[in-house]
Amino acid sequence: MTKSFIIIFASFIILNSLFLIPSLATAQPFRDPGSDSTDASELPNPLSVGSITELLDKIIRGLLVIAIPIVTIMVLYGAFMIMSSAGDPGKIETGKKTILYAAIGFAILLVSNGISLIVADLIGYKAK
């Protein structure tokens, strides 16, 4: 069994090295003939942000665009639950909790940009 294990392990290492060795190849970098770029390793930034704080700000703004209609729908749903409860304390409590949780989630989203800036300042991150 140990001999077969050694053979399997050695063949595994040899097969894996076939995938690792091409990383050592010294190929000519591709340069587009129509461009004036001298460095072929430059890639355009697809996010158009220069720092992590800008990225977080962009994400938070996108979440706000999505969250505002969702919060509105959740508050209306909670109000509908309260109005249609017909005196049932369980439905009234469920409607109140729905409105409360929607408000808490929206408040967290509103202050999240400030929280990200505070955390970045605490860890000593300086934007370029």
C-alpha positions in Angstrom: 0.0 0.0 0.0 2.8 2.4 0.8 4.4 1.7 -2.6 1.1 2.5 -4.5 0.7 5.6 -2.3 4.1 6.8 -3.3 3.4 6.2 -7.0 0.1 8.1 -6.8 1.6 10.9 -4.8 4.6 11.2 -7.2 2.3 11.2 -10.3 0.1 13.9 -8.6 3.1 16.1 -8.1 4.3 15.6 -11.6 0.9 16.4 -13.1 0.6 19.5 -10.9 4.0 20.7 -11.9 2.9 20.7 -15.6 0.4 23.4 -14.6 3.0 25.4 -12.6 5.9 25.4 -15.0 4.2 27.5 -17.7 4.2 30.4 -15.2 7.9 30.6 -15.7 7.7 31.1 -19.4 9.2 34.3 -20.7 6.8 35.3 -23.4 6.7 38.7 -25.1 3.8 40.8 -23.6 1.0 41.6 -26.0 0.9 45.2 -27.1 -2.0 46.6 -29.2 -0.5 48.1 -32.4 -3.0 50.9 -32.4 -2.3 52.1 -28.8 0.4 54.5 -27.6 0.9 52.6 -24.3 4.4 51.6 -23.6 3.6 49.3 -20.7 1.6 46.2 -21.8 0.8 45.3 -18.2 -1.4 48.4 -17.6 -5.1 47.5 -17.2 -7.9 50.0 -17.1 -9.7 50.2 -13.7 -13.2 48.8 -14.4 -14.6 50.2 -11.1 -13.4 53.8 -11.7 -12.5 54.1 -8.0 -9.0 54.7 -6.6 -9.4 53.6 -3.0 -11.4 51.3 -0.7 -13.3 54.2 0.8 -14.5 55.2 -2.7 -15.5 51.7 -3.4 -17.5 51.4 -0.1 -19.1 54.8 -0.9 -20.1 53.5 -4.3 -21.6 50.3 -2.9 -23.5 52.2 -0.2 -25.0 54.6 -2.7 -26.1 51.7 -4.8 -27.7 50.0 -1.8 -29.5 53.2 -0.9 -31.0 53.3 -4.3 -32.3 49.8 -3.8 -33.2 50.2 -0.1 -35.4 53.3 -0.3 -38.2 51.5 -2.3 -37.9 48.4 -0.2 -38.2 50.3 3.1 -41.2 52.1 1.7 -42.9 48.8 0.8 -42.0 47.3 4.2 -43.5 50.3 6.1 -46.7 50.1 4.0 -46.9 46.4 4.5 -46.5 46.9 8.3 -49.1 49.6 8.3 -51.5 47.3 6.3 -51.0 44.5 8.8 -51.9 46.9 11.7 -54.9 48.2 9.9 -56.2 44.8 8.8 -55.6 43.2 12.2 -59.2 43.6 13.3 -58.1 43.9 16.9 -55.8 40.8 16.8 -52.8 41.7 19.1 -50.5 39.3 17.3 -51.0 40.9 13.9 -50.7 44.4 15.5 -47.4 43.3 17.1 -46.2 41.8 13.8 -47.0 45.0 11.9 -45.2 47.1 14.5 -42.1 44.8 14.3 -42.1 45.0 10.5 -42.1 48.8 10.6 -39.5 48.9 13.4 -37.1 46.5 11.6 -37.5 48.4 8.3 -36.6 51.6 10.1 -33.6 50.0 11.9 -32.3 48.6 8.7 -32.6 51.9 6.9 -30.9 53.8 9.7 -28.0 51.3 9.6 -27.7 51.9 5.9 -27.8 55.6 6.3 -25.0 55.7 8.9 -22.9 52.9 7.2 -20.9 55.4 5.1 -19.8 57.2 8.3 -19.0 53.9 10.0 -16.8 52.9 7.1 -14.9 56.2 7.3 -14.5 55.8 11.1 -13.2 52.3 10.8 -10.8 53.4 8.0 -9.5 56.2 10.2 -9.1 53.8 13.2 -7.0 51.4 11.3 -4.9 54.2 9.8 -6.0 54.0 6.2 -5.2 57.1 4.2 -6.9 57.6 0.8 -4.6 58.4 -2.0 
